[in-house]
Every structure is written in structure tokens, then in C-alpha cells.
Amino acid sequence: MRTIQPLRIFVMTVLLLISGRVANAASVTLAWDPDTSGTVTGYILYWGTTSGQYTQSQTLGNVTSVTVTPAANESMVYFAARSYNSVGTSALSQEVVAWVGTVWRTPTLMRPGDFDGDGKADAMVYRGSTGQWFANNSSNGTTATALWGAPSLGDVPIPADFDGDGKTDFAVYRNTTGGWFLNQTQAGATSLTWGAPAYGDLPVPEDYDGDGKADVGVFRRKTGEWLVRRSTDGTLLRAAWGAAGDDDVPVPGDYDGNGKADLAVYRRTTGQWFVRFDNLTTAAWSWGSPLHGDIPVPADYDGDGKLDLAVFRQANGTWVVNLSATNTPLVVAWGSPASGDVPAPGDYDGDGKADIAVFRASTGTWYVAYTRGGSKSFTWGAPAFGDTLGGFKEVAVVPYR
């Protein structure tokens, strides 16, 4: 028999605002080119959570698409198909893969902030059931808490230092209206509207103008544009940088060490990074693999003042970092995506270098691997109440190949 043509994945997505709970299963629609020999009776679709090992299958008639709901959640799912007739079956098609589960659309906001200003990252959770914040102050072990946010209105936690006092502020972006609500430690509470939910805007607060304050900004998924309100003078920074749709992930930050955040995106389907520096020069790098469901986790892991390209591999919990100071790789196995681990890199010991860390959403446990050596774990968060990290997430199916 002839070999079946390559599968193509089309996506049906269940969108959820931050709640910390999966309320619906995600379904995957697959399609393939028909066999043109005229001898095919039908097709068999196979899938499983390990490449080349398929634990589920579905026998189909002579159709060229099907929608399935994999039993697996928070994992990579691998698909292949073959045709059949009364004589036998064809060889398997080329394999395709998709991540089924939680997708973090703004991964840089998962980095924990410094809420007490001591130069160390503090463990923090946002309670999706109530809108409360709980930060563990590293300076004295006390708890910083605030009721700031309305989950029922689509509020997304976006911690950042908006007033430039060296302390991370509690803040939310209202995904239903485009409103920003800031509870600043020094400048007090304020709000403004910046963003259009109809255009799929994602909040991307960073210090784009180098004044020490996080600027209000969004990445517009429908157009691939950035719209930033500079805190220095209130002027607009508008730039097209990134592809429209859900493939490009915004990963802004200071990649050249000049104190100003650069516009940047990570392209999931290719593993490429595209950076637009504040001086308008650009760069592109390949660092990541679409085969492993990589999440971009840029941070300054070597302490040279520049963000390093890095990914957290959802297929196996491995971190792959490109240290910018020496242009050498750092590979560390730290985390279990199957247990609900999400990456939370930060400088937990105040040595100027980001440490590798994960937050286990299923138990509320944090696991930190220090750059200087050694590790620790502790519990901060209550999964039963929907505790989650900062940033925008949704339950979705993301095709990688």
C-alpha cells in the first residue's frame, strides 16, 4: 500500500482565565491528505505521551480528519496514522506532536519578584479563587498579602516594580476590559486602561525606557504589534515585532545589558528568538526545540547583566540555558511537568545570578536549584484555592510539528 501523507494538526482551544484549575478537556483536530489510489477503506489514528509509543487508537472510515480528546493532560501527545483496506495496512505516517494542557502566554511574568526590596526573589502566589496575593518576604520570613484583583472579571496577576522603589508591586491586568490596576508600595494605588481584549492583547510590563520603573505595555496577538506607554513622559512606543497569532510568545527583557528592556519574541514552532534592541538593531537565534514543547525562560543566569536565552523542556523537565557571558550551554534536569511543575527562575539568594526553580502547582511546593550549588524546597501556595504564579495562562492545544 501507499504511504499515508503527513498529518496536519489543527487546533481547537479551550480558553480559561487565570483560575488555577482545568475546567474542560482540550480536544485536538487532526487532518491528513487522502490516499489517491482508490483502494483505501479507512484510516487508524494512534496517539500516546511518548514518541513512537502509542497507547490509544481509533479506527476511522474513509475520512481525512477527526477530533479526539486525549486522556493525557499537561503533557506532550504524539500522533501518527496509517491507512487500511481488506489486504492490510500502510506504514505509519510522519509523527506530529502537540502540548495538551496549560500554556503560559507571558512566561517572563512567571519570574518571582522582590517584594521586600532585599535583592532576593520572593516566592509569590496569586489566589485564583479570591484575588488575594501571598508573598514570602525573604528578608524576615513574614508574609506580604493583599486583596488585589477580581478573578471573576478576568484579572491576570502582573507583578512588577511600577514606581521604581526597588520593590515589586501587586498589580493585575483585566483581560475583559484592558484595565491595569496597580497597588504600588510607594506611589499608591492607580489604574488606567491600556490594551484591547478584542485584539488578543497580552500584558508585558518591563522597563523599556531605562528609568527604573516598569512601563505599561501590551503585545497584540492579532497583529504582532507592541504598544508601550513610557513612564518617563507618557509617550507611545509602537512597533511591529512578531508574527500575528499564537505562535510567537512575547519575552521582553534586557538582552544587551544597557538597562533598557528590548522587544523580543520566541517562536514555538521553530525554537527561534527574535530580538529588537532599543537602538533598533535586531538579532535572531535558534535556542529551543519544537519537539519538546519548550517554554522560554530568559533570565540572567550568569550574572553579567544580560538576559540569557533559556528554555524549560515540557517533555522531560530539562532546562537548557545559553550563558551569554561565555556563550556556553548549561543543561540541568530540574522539574516534573507531569506533576504540574512550572518554571519560576529568579535570584533567590541575592548573588546576582538567576537560580533554576519550579513551582509544583499540584502541591504548592517550590524547588530551587542554586547557581552556586545546593538546593532547597518549601511549600508556599494552596492548590485547592487555585494558587498560581504571575502571568497570563490558558488551557490549550499547541501544535509543535
Disulfide bonds with the S-S distance in Angstrom:
none
